[in-house]
């Protein structure tokens, strides 16, 4: 999924809209001076990432860490 870069100042002034975008499934890359400083993602996206990470950890432990 492609991220949507938004300057931090714009995030502050449009926070409600940014949250709506995140809730709808967009990944928002918060930037300052053109460089990424953080991300805003929706709750469903976070849960998907957590499940994915748990699966990777479980596979690694079954294979002896390789």
PyMOL commands that set and color helices and strands:
alter all, ss='L'
color gray80, all
select helices_A, chain A and resi 8-13+15-23+43-62
alter helices_A, ss='H'
color red, helices_A
select strands_A, chain A and resi 3-7+27-32+35-40
alter strands_A, ss='S'
color yellow, strands_A
deselect
rebuild
show_as cartoon
